[in-house]
Amino acid sequence: MRYPDPAVAAATEQMLNACGNVENAASLEAALEAFGQAVRAATTPRLSWWARRRAVQAG
């Protein structure tokens, strides 16, 4: 929960809270999905400045 990305920290806390109530499968599933998205977003390498510029020019 001390990960530098606030979205990952929040999703981790949400996941831990959902694990405390395993009977609520929908909550657990939503927490797992949010955690996966937060981790994916935090660990996906950012495009270089040049690549971002080319993408904007192309679009």
Legacy VTK file of the C-alpha trace (Angstrom):
# vtk DataFile Version 3.0
C-alpha trace
ASCII
DATASET POLYDATA
POINTS 59 float
0.000 0.000 0.000
3.050 2.231 -0.098
3.464 2.016 -3.856
4.307 5.472 -5.260
1.346 5.409 -7.654
-1.769 6.497 -5.712
-4.103 4.468 -7.961
-2.213 1.242 -7.181
-2.224 2.018 -3.458
-5.971 2.711 -3.498
-6.703 -0.423 -5.538
-4.602 -2.489 -3.134
-6.571 -1.191 -0.175
-9.835 -1.871 -2.014
-8.625 -5.408 -2.735
-7.705 -6.045 0.894
-11.094 -4.781 2.049
-12.868 -7.011 -0.474
-10.879 -10.033 0.707
-12.330 -9.518 4.158
-15.789 -10.227 2.773
-15.281 -13.163 0.408
-19.018 -13.930 0.378
-19.499 -10.816 -1.741
-18.085 -12.175 -4.998
-19.111 -9.118 -7.018
-17.136 -6.791 -4.757
-14.120 -9.075 -4.865
-14.301 -9.309 -8.646
-14.609 -5.522 -9.027
-11.647 -4.982 -6.694
-9.544 -7.466 -8.630
-10.407 -5.757 -11.920
-9.572 -2.305 -10.514
-6.300 -3.623 -9.112
-5.330 -5.161 -12.449
-6.084 -1.956 -14.340
-4.156 0.189 -11.848
-1.108 -2.068 -11.941
-1.200 -2.287 -15.742
-1.396 1.504 -16.043
1.420 2.008 -13.528
3.780 -0.519 -15.092
3.196 0.159 -18.791
6.229 2.017 -20.122
5.490 5.534 -21.270
6.174 6.363 -24.878
9.173 8.560 -25.467
8.634 12.243 -26.111
9.364 11.669 -29.780
6.901 8.790 -30.100
4.152 10.813 -28.377
4.807 13.735 -30.726
4.585 11.492 -33.810
1.350 9.970 -32.517
-0.210 13.411 -32.083
0.903 14.517 -35.541
-0.439 11.348 -37.163
-3.846 11.617 -35.483
LINES 1 60
59 0 1 2 3 4 5 6 7 8 9 10 11 12 13 14 15 16 17 18 19 20 21 22 23 24 25 26 27 28 29 30 31 32 33 34 35 36 37 38 39 40 41 42 43 44 45 46 47 48 49 50 51 52 53 54 55 56 57 58
